[in-house]
Amino acid sequence: MSRFIHRMVGIAMGGTFAVSVSAQSPHEHGTANLNIAVDSNDILLEFISPAVNIIGFEHLPNNAEQQHVLDDAVALLHNPAQLFALPSAAGCSVTLAELVSDLLPEHEEAHEHEDITNGQQGEEHLAHAEFHASYQFSCTDPAQLNAVELTIFIRFPGLEKINVQFIGTSGQLGAELTPAQPRLTF
């Protein structure tokens, strides 16, 4: 999905925004990145965060409590309507929610194979585990789509700020949102 968003944004801006999206800040605890693209009736969101911001650790769960924390976070991250509030007048509904992380079982298996073939130790690649989530909402009245409220701060208190890059019919916009200022108007 990430490539899809970059492609959509690149087409909309002639490639200039796609470069700035990939040049965002590196892995920083407390900080996440959110890329938003509005195209026709759709709003696309790409959320990238160090795992520690979401679950409090960046390794595979060591006990039942950590597994429960991870499971709860994954359930929330698969439900973008719980994390991002769009104007109700826009009539938006979730059409896609994808989540990728080294902490998820499907990626553990892939990395086990990589570790064997690359001669790496099992959890070295998890030193800076992240969550990458991609979402798409389809809206019945996109003219009413003029803001997004990041309720994700309420769900994950480890998030201190989110660097946002936005592109839509109104142009490009960059912002740093915080729990005290969680709303982006466009």
C-alpha positions in Angstrom: 0.0 0.0 0.0 2.8 2.4 0.8 4.0 2.3 -2.8 0.4 2.9 -3.9 0.2 6.1 -1.8 3.6 7.3 -3.1 2.5 6.6 -6.7 -0.8 8.4 -6.1 0.9 11.4 -4.5 3.6 11.4 -7.2 1.1 11.5 -9.9 -0.8 14.3 -8.2 2.3 16.4 -7.6 4.5 15.5 -10.5 6.8 13.5 -8.2 7.8 16.3 -5.9 5.8 15.1 -2.8 6.9 11.5 -3.2 10.5 12.5 -2.6 9.7 14.5 0.5 7.6 11.6 2.0 10.6 9.3 1.8 12.9 11.9 3.3 11.1 12.1 6.6 12.8 11.8 9.9 14.4 8.4 10.9 13.2 6.2 13.7 12.7 8.4 16.7 11.0 7.4 19.9 7.9 9.5 20.7 7.6 10.6 17.1 5.6 9.0 14.2 4.9 10.0 10.6 1.6 10.3 8.8 1.2 10.8 5.1 -2.2 11.8 3.8 -3.3 12.0 0.2 -6.8 13.0 -0.9 -7.8 12.0 -4.4 -11.3 12.3 -5.7 -13.6 10.4 -3.3 -10.7 8.7 -1.4 -8.4 9.7 1.4 -5.3 7.6 1.8 -3.3 7.5 5.1 0.1 6.0 5.7 1.1 5.8 9.4 4.7 4.8 10.4 5.8 4.6 14.0 8.4 3.0 16.1 6.8 0.1 18.0 7.8 1.5 21.4 5.4 4.4 20.8 2.5 2.0 20.3 3.2 -1.0 22.6 6.1 0.2 24.9 8.7 -2.2 23.5 10.4 -3.1 20.2 11.0 -6.8 20.5 8.9 -9.9 20.2 6.7 -10.3 23.3 8.5 -12.0 26.2 5.4 -12.9 28.2 1.6 -13.1 28.1 1.2 -9.5 29.2 3.3 -8.2 26.4 1.5 -10.5 23.9 -1.8 -9.1 25.2 -0.5 -5.5 24.7 0.6 -6.3 21.1 -2.7 -8.1 20.3 -4.7 -5.1 21.5 -2.5 -2.6 19.6 -2.8 -4.7 16.4 -6.6 -4.8 16.8 -6.7 -1.0 17.1 -4.3 -0.4 14.2 -6.6 -2.5 12.0 -9.4 -0.2 12.8 -8.5 3.3 11.5 -11.9 4.8 12.3 -10.8 4.5 16.0 -7.6 6.4 15.3 -8.5 9.1 12.8 -11.7 11.1 12.9 -12.9 12.5 9.6 -15.9 15.0 9.3 -19.1 13.0 9.5 -20.6 15.2 6.7 -18.1 13.7 4.3 -19.6 10.3 4.7 -16.3 8.4 4.8 -16.0 4.6 5.4 -13.0 2.4 5.6 -12.2 0.5 2.4 -8.7 -0.8 3.3 -6.6 -1.3 6.4 -3.2 -3.0 6.1 -0.6 -3.4 8.9 3.0 -4.5 8.5 5.5 -5.0 11.3 8.4 -7.3 12.2 6.5 -8.1 15.3 3.6 -9.8 13.5 3.7 -13.5 12.9 3.7 -13.4 9.1 6.9 -11.3 9.2 8.6 -13.5 11.9 8.6 -16.4 9.4 10.1 -14.3 6.6 12.8 -13.0 8.9 13.6 -16.4 10.3 14.5 -17.5 6.7 16.5 -14.2 6.1 18.4 -14.7 9.4 19.4 -18.3 8.4 20.5 -17.2 4.9 22.3 -14.0 6.0 23.9 -15.6 9.1 22.2 -13.0 11.5 21.2 -13.6 15.0 17.4 -14.1 15.5 16.3 -10.7 16.9 19.0 -8.3 15.7 16.6 -7.0 13.0 14.1 -6.2 15.7 16.3 -3.6 17.4 14.1 -0.8 15.9 10.8 -2.5 15.1 8.1 -0.3 13.6 4.5 -0.4 12.6 3.6 0.6 9.1 -0.1 1.0 8.5 -1.9 1.9 5.3 -5.6 3.0 5.2 -8.1 4.1 2.6 -11.4 5.7 3.3 -14.0 6.3 0.5 -16.2 9.4 1.0 -19.7 10.0 -0.4 -19.3 13.8 -0.1 -15.5 14.6 -0.4 -16.3 18.4 -0.6 -16.9 18.1 3.2 -13.5 16.5 3.8 -11.6 19.4 5.2 -9.9 18.1 8.3 -8.7 15.0 10.2 -8.4 14.7 14.0 -5.8 12.3 15.2 -7.6 10.4 18.0 -4.6 8.0 17.8 -3.0 10.1 20.5 -5.7 9.0 22.9 -5.2 5.3 22.1 -1.4 5.3 22.2 -0.1 7.7 24.9 3.5 6.9 23.8 3.0 9.1 20.8 4.3 12.6 21.6 4.2 14.1 18.1 3.2 13.1 14.6 4.9 14.7 11.6 2.2 15.0 8.9 2.6 15.5 5.2 -0.7 16.2 3.3 -1.5 16.5 -0.3 -4.9 17.1 -1.9 -6.9 19.5 -4.1 -6.0 22.4 -1.7 -2.3 21.7 -2.2 0.5 20.5 0.0 0.8 20.9 3.7 3.2 19.8 6.4 2.5 20.0 10.1 3.6 18.6 13.5 0.6 17.4 15.5 0.6 16.7 19.2 -1.9 15.5 21.8 -2.5 19.2 22.6 -3.0 20.0 18.9 -4.3 16.8 17.2 -6.3 18.4 14.3 -5.1 19.0 10.8 -7.3 21.3 8.7 -6.9 21.4 4.9 
